[in-house]
Amino acid sequence: MKYLHTMIRVSDIDETRAFFDLLGLRELKRYDSEQGRFTLVFLAAPGDEDAQVELTYNWPPEDGEAEQYDGGRNFGHLAYAVDDIYESCQRLMDGGVTINRPPRDGRMAFVRSPDDISIELLQKGEAKAPAEPWASMENVGEW
């Protein structure tokens, strides 16, 4: 058995792609189905293409709006190891992303995608030394 991907439903494919671009994931493939009225986009971190995220965008009815999705109780979060937790969080903040749980400990942070999917960022290897502005930042919202 081999892990293939995690699928999340999204309400705005472009906004969600921009978020995952900031996170560092790259698009591997895309499939548009006119008949099924959906788009699938497969993403992965460079060098880790076997661990994919599938974004599923169900096209809205021709006379309606895109469906909005809430996170299910059975879905916790996606987690990614990063080379530099502080640099990663700064890049996300600079891109307009709220850091819900800042990396005060130099090891772990949480953010949310545009569809409210919780994303955990973990420092590769040993935790970095606590540093400002992260060490004194408060949590924001849920993570």
N, C-alpha and C positions, 0 to 999 in steps of 0.2 A: 504494500500500500504506500502511496505517496501523496503528500499534501499538495493540492493544486492551487486553490485560491479561496479568498473570502469575498462574498458578494454583498454589496450594500446598494440599496435603492437610493437614488438621488433625484431631487426635484429640479435641479439646474445643472446640466452637464458641464457647461462652460465655467460656472462659478466653482464647482467642485474640482474640476481639472486644475484651475488656477491655484486652489488651495493645495492640492497634492503636488503641483509643481514647486510651490514654496517649500513644501516638506522635503522635496528632493526626489520624488518618484517620477518615473518617465513612462510615457505611453508605449506599450509593446505592440498592441494591435487594437483594432476597432472594427465593430461589425454593426451595420445599420440594416434593420429589417423593415422594409416598406410594408410588407404584408402583416407582420406582427406588430408594427408601430412601436419599435423599441430600438435603442442603441446600447451596445455593450462596449465598454472600454476597459482594457486590461492594463494595469499599471504595476511597476515593480521598482525597487531601489536598484540603481546601477550595480552590477556585480552579484545581485541576488534575484535573478529573474525567475527562479523557481518558486518564490514566495510572492504570489500576485494578489492584487486587489482587483475585483471586477466591479466596475461601476455600472449599474443597470438604470437606464433612463427610459421610462415608459412615456411615450409621446402623449401629450394631452389630446383629448378629443378635438376635432376640428373646430368645434364651437365652445370649447371650455378651456380651463386652466390646468396646468400641471398638478398632479397629485402631490400632496405634502405627506411626508412620512415621519413618524415618531419612532425613536429607538425602542425596540422590544426589550422586555425584561430578560430575555434569554441571551441578549447580545451585550457583552461588556465593553470591550474596546479593541482597537488595533494597537500593536506595540512595535516600535522600531528602535534599534540600537543606532546611535549617532556618534560620529567621531568627536564632536565638540558640542555638548549640551548648551553652552552659553551662546555659541555662534548660531546654532540652529534656532534657538528661541529668539535671538535678536533678528534673524532673517525673517522669521514668521511675524514678529511684531512690526517690523518695517513694512511688511506686506499687508498690515491691517488686521492680523489675527490676534485675538485675545489669548493671553497665556493664563489659563484657568488655574493651574497649579504650577507656580514658578519653580525653577530648579534651585530652591534654597539650599538643598543639601549637595548640590553639584552632581547629582545623579539622576533625578527623575523630574519630569514635567508632564503636564497634560494640557492639550488643546482640544478644540472641537471643530469638526468640518462644518461647511455651510448647512449641512443637513443634521447637525447636532450629534454626529458620530464622535465618540470619545477616542482620542489618539494619545497613547502614552509614548513619551520619548525617554529613552534610557541611555545614559552615558556608557560607551563601550569601555570595558576594562574597569579600572578603579575610578571612583568618584573624583571629580575635580574639587579643589579647595573651594569652600564657600566664598562668594565674591558678590560685590554690589554691582548693579542694583538688585540683583536676584535675591540675595540673602534677606533683605528686608521687605520684599514684595509680599503682599497678601494674596490669598486665594480670591478668585473672582468667579462667581456662579458655581455651577456643578462641574465636576470632572470625573 
